[in-house]
Amino acid sequence: MSDKDRPVLLIVEDDVGLQRQLRWAYEGYEIVVASDRTQALDAIRAHEPAVVTLDLGLPPDPDGVTEGFATLRDILAMKPDTKVIVASGHGARESALQAIADGAWDFYAKPIDIDALGLIVSRAFHVHALEAENRRLAARIDAGGFGGLISASPEMATVTRTLERVAPANVSVMLLGASGTGKELLARGLHDASPRSRGNFVAINCAAIPETLLESELFGHEKGAFTGAVKTTEGKIEQAAGGTLFLDEIGDVPLALQVKLLRFLQERVIERVGGRKTIPVDTRIVCATHQNVDGMVADGRFREDLYYRLAEIVVRIPALADRTGDAVLLARHFVTRYAASMNPVVTGLAPDARAAIDGWGWPGNVRELENRIKRAVIMADGKLVTATDLDLDGKAEDASALNLRAARELADRKAIRQALARADGNISGASRLLGISRPTLYDLLKSYDLHA
Ligand SMILES: Nc1ncnc2c1ncn2[C@@H]1O[C@H](COP(=O)(O)OP(=O)(O)OP(=O)(O)O)[C@@H](O)[C@H]1O
């Protein structure tokens, strides 16, 4: 093997004798040696070693640990995924533990036992390689997923399959799902997978715009149409010509405007506010709501004819809690994303955090998960985000159940979800974890309308 193919091990050590001893101790690595912080950081820049052994007693403080700690901090700030193994001198166990709290990977005791250190070093290379592979896979899910969607659950696979199938057809799609389930993300995915992907994707939240302005936002206005209309302006429907317009919270469109929207869907023409001419526009509409539109139609609050125009295909987006294993997968993704920009020392989730995420009901769905993880990454003291950082520690899922039957159902659902997540969706594995037979688990899945 040439030196170029070998993994680089950086040894930061000021004792020339030890440098020599370590340089020749290991086969299979390209050894780079640094005697102080500046040399160490130069070597990190030049060689990007996966693993570093670091003596904490470096000049100008060879008998203390300040320079060693500063070097550790700088290395991790520069390349957070580096596995740094610190040397703990005789009686300096406390500093070694402090170094681990600061992000070091492991420590070894001096005087050096070459074989023991060799094992730590090779394990560090191994874990570094696994983590790198993990990041590559996560990035692949990121890039390849429908619209950047992160999911490994069968429930979401059904959703994305449906959307992929309807993307090429010029039909209107209505996405139904609770807030934060990713409706906008999916609408964008649908646009990207459609022949209109070169056109614009324009999104508008109908609930966020005052009724009086919504018409001109959607249809545009002519100069002088109303006070303040100083120039002719295109509306969102025109901006999305050749592309897709995502109408979020369609249930909030007032009845008078529903008529105008219906006309657009029937005749594919619009009239700007204050305008007289009709303008043909070729825009695909994808809409979404968290409201019960069927009920709104029954109550006369939503026009039935518009509903059928908008809802040629209806896709229901499951709540995050009903997506097997997705909460932890998404949590990992958000940890990686936010750690990179906000707290590079953080590398993952502690086991208690994973269990808490599994068990939580996520009423705010992916948006809530994303916000909690972002906050937890900022708050985390060590390398791993804990349940306490997530503020989920000991919180019970919806304690205000209606009666004993409802409370039992809640507990059953939670236990089943967790078991399925831990068994990677495998029914036999999950039933073993739950201490019930496979047929009983199948019965429960059916009666609670859950999916493996
Ligand atoms: N499966 C997913 N993978 C990655 N990110 C996701 C996923 N689902 C949602 N998100 C992210 O969560 C946030 C909320 O998603 P989005 O805005 O699409 O939800 P929504 O259902 O449209 O919410 P609302 O109805 O409240 O507008 C966004 O930042 C989005 O990128």
The ligand as a Tripos MOL2 file, in Angstrom:
@<TRIPOS>MOLECULE
LIG
   31    33     1     0     0
SMALL
NO_CHARGES

@<TRIPOS>ATOM
      1 N1        -40.2240   14.2450    5.9300 N.pl3     1 LIG1
      2 C1        -39.5500   15.3830    6.0440 C.ar      1 LIG1
      3 N2        -38.2200   15.4100    5.8540 N.ar      1 LIG1
      4 C2        -37.5170   16.5440    6.0370 C.ar      1 LIG1
      5 N3        -38.0310   17.7060    6.4230 N.ar      1 LIG1
      6 C3        -39.3490   17.7620    6.6200 C.ar      1 LIG1
      7 C4        -40.1800   16.6110    6.4310 C.ar      1 LIG1
      8 N4        -41.4530   16.9740    6.6810 N.ar      1 LIG1
      9 C5        -41.4210   18.2630    7.0190 C.ar      1 LIG1
     10 N5        -40.1630   18.7530    6.9870 N.ar      1 LIG1
     11 C6        -39.7540   20.1170    7.3550 C.3       1 LIG1
     12 O1        -40.6190   20.5040    8.4220 O.3       1 LIG1
     13 C7        -41.0470   21.8440    8.2760 C.3       1 LIG1
     14 C8        -42.5760   21.8910    8.1280 C.3       1 LIG1
     15 O2        -42.9590   21.3110    6.8790 O.3       1 LIG1
     16 P1        -44.0430   21.9830    5.9100 P.3       1 LIG1
     17 O3        -43.9890   23.4860    5.9700 O.co2     1 LIG1
     18 O4        -43.9290   21.3460    4.5800 O.co2     1 LIG1
     19 O5        -45.3540   21.4910    6.6720 O.3       1 LIG1
     20 P2        -46.8700   21.8430    6.3710 P.3       1 LIG1
     21 O6        -47.6320   20.5760    6.5200 O.co2     1 LIG1
     22 O7        -46.9840   22.5710    5.0610 O.co2     1 LIG1
     23 O8        -47.1980   22.7830    7.5860 O.3       1 LIG1
     24 P3        -48.3860   23.8830    7.6880 P.3       1 LIG1
     25 O9        -49.6630   23.1840    7.3660 O.co2     1 LIG1
     26 O10       -48.2950   24.2910    9.1340 O.co2     1 LIG1
     27 O11       -48.0110   24.9720    6.7390 O.co2     1 LIG1
     28 C9        -40.3120   22.3840    7.0680 C.3       1 LIG1
     29 O12       -39.1320   23.0040    7.5200 O.3       1 LIG1
     30 C10       -39.9920   21.1410    6.2600 C.3       1 LIG1
     31 O13       -38.8500   21.3330    5.4620 O.3       1 LIG1
@<TRIPOS>BOND
     1     1     2 1
     2     2     3 ar
     3     2     7 ar
     4     3     4 ar
     5     4     5 ar
     6     5     6 ar
     7     6     7 ar
     8     6    10 ar
     9     7     8 ar
    10     8     9 ar
    11     9    10 ar
    12    10    11 1
    13    11    12 1
    14    11    30 1
    15    12    13 1
    16    13    14 1
    17    13    28 1
    18    14    15 1
    19    15    16 1
    20    16    17 2
    21    16    18 1
    22    16    19 1
    23    19    20 1
    24    20    21 2
    25    20    22 1
    26    20    23 1
    27    23    24 1
    28    24    25 2
    29    24    26 1
    30    24    27 1
    31    28    29 1
    32    28    30 1
    33    30    31 1
@<TRIPOS>SUBSTRUCTURE
     1 LIG1         1 GROUP 0 **** ****
